[in-house]
Amino acid sequence: MRGVPGHVVIVEDDDDMRDSIACLLAAEGRSAAEYASAEAFLADGVPRGTSCILVDMRLGDGIDGITLIERLRRAGEVPPVVVITGHGDIPLAVRAMQAGAIDFIEKPFTPERLLDAVARASTRRSDDPAQGRARERVNALSPRERQVLKGLVAGQPNKVVAHELGLSTRTVETYRAAIMDKLGCRSFAEAVRLAITAGLDDETPPGKCAVPAV
């Protein structure tokens, strides 16, 4: 397939959703290639000039979004990938970003949220300072707040984090609110993306080392 500058690839098995996204991108002056399955996309390969790939987490042909990302990465360098999911549980989002996705958006999403994700992915560069900025914000958290965030990013419910750290569930909820405020995040999904970008998910899990409460 001949590449188009600013091209966006959409891999989504829901026909209406796929067409809706393509129309939304076209209204913004972006071209798009639509695929109903991961296998159809892999058969064509990544078009030249592709600036972003939008991948649904759950595809109906046996290859899910995470597996598709992993196969693309094994084949060589790929454009930035944004995962779309209607099953927005935190562990799944963490897995997608660990596999190489740079963002995830949850269904139902607003047109603004989708276009913002595509715009940021399309302008991403290898020297993107986003990781440095994310680390600065996460480093502003207290040691205990970092422990709480680490547990939540790992997909642990509040009560499990509380048990691991010897806290009450109410205290963890208070920490969670403080974390959101300090990070300047409007949703917990946004806080998770920030934490993963900062590399917090690669640190030692809570309860494995002694860090004083603050």
C-alpha positions in Angstrom: 0.0 0.0 0.0 1.4 3.4 -0.9 2.0 5.6 2.1 0.3 8.9 2.7 1.9 11.7 4.9 0.2 11.8 8.2 -1.5 8.5 7.5 -3.4 6.8 10.4 -4.0 3.1 10.4 -7.3 1.9 12.2 -7.5 -1.8 13.2 -11.0 -2.2 14.6 -13.4 -5.1 14.1 -16.6 -3.0 14.7 -17.6 -1.7 11.3 -19.5 1.3 12.6 -16.8 2.3 15.1 -14.1 1.9 12.4 -16.0 4.0 9.9 -16.9 6.6 12.5 -13.2 7.0 13.5 -12.2 7.3 9.8 -14.8 10.0 9.2 -13.6 11.9 12.3 -10.0 11.8 11.1 -11.0 12.9 7.6 -12.8 15.9 9.0 -9.5 16.9 10.6 -7.7 16.5 7.2 -6.1 13.1 8.1 -6.1 10.1 5.8 -6.8 6.6 7.2 -6.5 3.0 6.2 -9.2 0.8 7.8 -8.7 -2.9 8.7 -11.3 -5.2 10.3 -8.8 -7.6 11.6 -5.2 -7.8 12.7 -4.4 -10.5 10.1 -5.6 -8.2 7.3 -3.4 -5.4 8.5 -0.3 -7.7 9.0 -0.8 -9.1 5.5 -0.5 -5.5 4.1 2.2 -4.3 6.5 2.7 -0.8 7.8 2.2 1.8 5.0 5.0 4.3 4.5 4.2 7.6 6.0 2.1 6.1 8.8 2.2 8.5 11.8 0.0 6.6 14.2 -1.8 3.2 14.5 -5.1 2.9 16.4 -5.7 -0.6 17.6 -8.7 -2.0 19.3 -7.8 -4.1 22.4 -10.2 -7.0 21.6 -10.3 -8.1 18.0 -12.4 -10.9 16.8 -9.9 -12.9 14.8 -7.9 -14.4 17.7 -5.2 -11.7 17.6 -5.8 -9.1 20.3 -4.4 -5.6 20.3 -1.5 -6.4 22.6 -0.5 -9.4 20.5 -0.6 -7.3 17.4 1.7 -4.7 19.0 4.2 -7.4 20.1 4.2 -8.9 16.6 4.8 -5.5 15.0 7.6 -4.7 17.3 9.3 -8.0 16.7 9.2 -7.3 13.0 10.9 -3.9 13.4 10.3 -0.3 14.4 6.7 0.7 14.2 4.9 4.1 14.4 3.4 5.1 17.8 0.4 2.9 18.8 -2.7 4.0 20.6 -4.9 1.3 22.1 -8.7 1.6 22.1 -10.5 -0.5 24.7 -14.0 -0.9 25.9 -12.7 -3.0 28.8 -10.7 -0.2 30.6 -9.3 -2.2 33.5 -6.0 -0.9 34.7 -3.9 -4.2 34.3 -4.9 -4.5 30.7 -3.9 -0.8 30.1 -0.6 -1.4 31.8 0.1 -4.5 29.7 -0.7 -2.6 26.5 1.8 0.2 27.4 4.4 -2.2 28.5 4.0 -3.9 25.1 4.8 -0.6 23.4 1.6 1.4 23.2 2.1 5.0 24.1 -1.5 5.7 25.1 -4.8 4.1 25.6 -8.3 5.5 25.3 -11.5 4.0 26.7 -14.8 3.5 25.0 -17.0 5.5 24.9 -14.6 8.3 24.1 -15.2 11.9 22.9 -14.0 13.0 19.5 -11.7 15.4 21.3 -10.1 12.6 23.3 -9.4 10.5 20.2 -8.1 13.4 18.1 -5.8 14.5 21.0 -4.4 11.0 21.3 -3.8 10.8 17.5 -2.2 14.3 17.4 0.2 13.6 20.3 1.1 10.2 18.9 1.7 11.6 15.4 4.1 14.2 16.7 6.0 11.8 18.9 9.7 11.7 18.4 12.5 9.4 19.8 13.8 12.3 21.9 10.3 13.2 23.2 10.8 14.8 26.7 7.5 13.4 27.9 9.2 10.8 30.0 11.3 13.4 31.8 8.3 15.6 32.5 6.4 12.6 33.8 9.2 11.6 36.1 9.4 15.1 37.5 5.7 15.0 38.4 5.9 11.5 39.9 9.0 12.4 41.8 7.1 15.2 43.5 5.0 12.5 45.3 5.9 11.5 48.8 7.5 8.0 49.2 4.2 6.6 50.6 2.2 8.2 47.7 4.5 6.5 45.2 4.0 3.2 47.0 0.2 3.6 46.8 0.3 4.6 43.1 2.6 1.7 42.3 0.1 -0.7 43.8 -2.8 0.8 42.0 -1.0 0.8 38.7 -0.3 -2.9 39.2 -4.1 -3.4 39.3 -4.4 -4.0 43.0 -7.7 -2.8 44.5 -7.6 -0.2 47.3 -8.1 -2.9 50.0 -5.2 -5.0 48.7 -2.9 -1.9 48.6 -4.0 -1.1 52.1 -3.2 -4.6 53.3 0.3 -4.6 51.6 1.2 -1.3 53.2 -0.5 -1.7 56.6 -3.0 1.0 56.0 -6.7 1.3 56.1 -8.7 1.3 52.9 -10.0 4.8 53.8 -6.4 6.0 54.1 -5.5 4.6 50.7 -8.5 6.4 49.2 -7.2 9.7 50.8 -3.8 9.1 49.3 -5.3 8.3 45.9 -7.1 11.7 45.9 -3.9 13.5 46.9 -2.0 11.7 44.2 -4.5 12.8 41.6 -4.3 16.4 42.8 -0.5 16.5 42.9 -0.1 14.9 39.4 -2.8 17.3 38.0 -4.8 14.4 36.5 -8.5 14.5 35.9 -9.0 10.8 35.8 -7.2 7.8 37.3 -6.6 6.4 33.8 -4.6 9.6 33.1 -2.6 9.1 36.3 -1.8 5.5 35.2 -0.6 6.7 31.8 1.6 9.2 33.5 3.0 6.7 36.0 3.8 4.2 33.2 5.5 6.9 31.1 7.6 7.8 34.2 8.6 4.1 34.5 6.9 3.7 37.9 5.6 0.2 36.9 9.2 -1.0 36.6 10.0 -0.2 40.2 9.9 -2.5 43.2 6.3 -3.4 44.1 4.9 -2.0 47.4 5.6 -4.0 50.5 8.9 -5.3 49.2 11.1 -2.7 50.8 10.9 -0.5 53.8 9.9 3.1 52.9 8.8 5.4 55.7 5.3 6.7 55.6 5.0 10.4 54.9 
